[in-house]
Amino acid sequence: MSKKEPTYPLKALDKSLAILEILSRENSPLSIAQLSERLGIYPSTIHRILDTLRYWGYVEQDPVTQRYQLGLKVLELSTAKLQGMELVKEAASYLKQLREQSNETVHLAVLDEGEVLYLDKEESPQSIRMVSQVGRRLPAHCTGLGKVLLANLDEEEQEKIIEEKGLPRFTESTITDKKKLREELSKARHQGFAEDREEHEQDVHCLAAPIKDHSGKVIAAISVSLPSFRMNASKRRKLKETLIQMGENISKRLGYNRTRGTTSMY
């Protein structure tokens, strides 16, 4: 979704935040030259900003490669924010229950700026499992969580996200056709859950169900992710039923009541 421009923009702050955003999306540290090239900012300016961010703990510099990555201060801030969220607090025990029942990796996520943002997770105890992290962002069109969240937007909002983010291909199974995606979203809304069949990561299967607030609006989603070789018809059916129930339980904790006449997607 489009951001509202600030009334009184501060160029130095804009550049600092742009650096942090770039570093947050990378899997490996970046050099000053790389940051300069990606952001179109002079290396000398990048260096001064990084020096300040390093002082405050928001970035760290590798002493060997001289490259930069996010610092622990960013983690402290994000953890404090997540711990203060009612949704994360209320969902925590249910995520643990779901992990214990499924023996697989469980996620809680919301739709933020047209992308799936992981708020919390419970790791599978099994040696072969999906690797993920809180704070990670994923595309919405090819993930179970994303499909559930997109399915409950109106068509205009869906179209804005699709136009802005596109439908990039990640695997052979990724849906890259708008018509097929809309059919998938309609199906997800009707059946009460969504599925990612190796659409974002090869050999990873995911099922997801919605979470609603007191007004009946879908505000988040919960999912179970597992290696495809552990998925079969019986397990899929059990996971689907458990996920939908867990989604309803969390929704009730947030004040949702199906008997009030709110529209349910279940």
Secondary structure, DSSP 8 states (H G I E B T S, - for coil): ------SS--HHHHHHHHHHHHHHT-SS-B-HHHHHHHHT--HHHHHHHHHHHHHHTSEEE-TTT--EEE-HHHHHHHHHHHHT-HHHHHHHHHHHHHHHHH-SEEEEEEEETTEEEEEEEE--SSSS-----TT-EEESTTSHHHHHHHHTS-HHHHHHHHHHH----SSTT----HHHHHHHHHHHHHHT-EEEESSSSTTEEEEEEEEE-TTS-EEEEEEEEEEGGG--HHHHHHHHHHHHHHHHHHHHHTT--GGGT-----
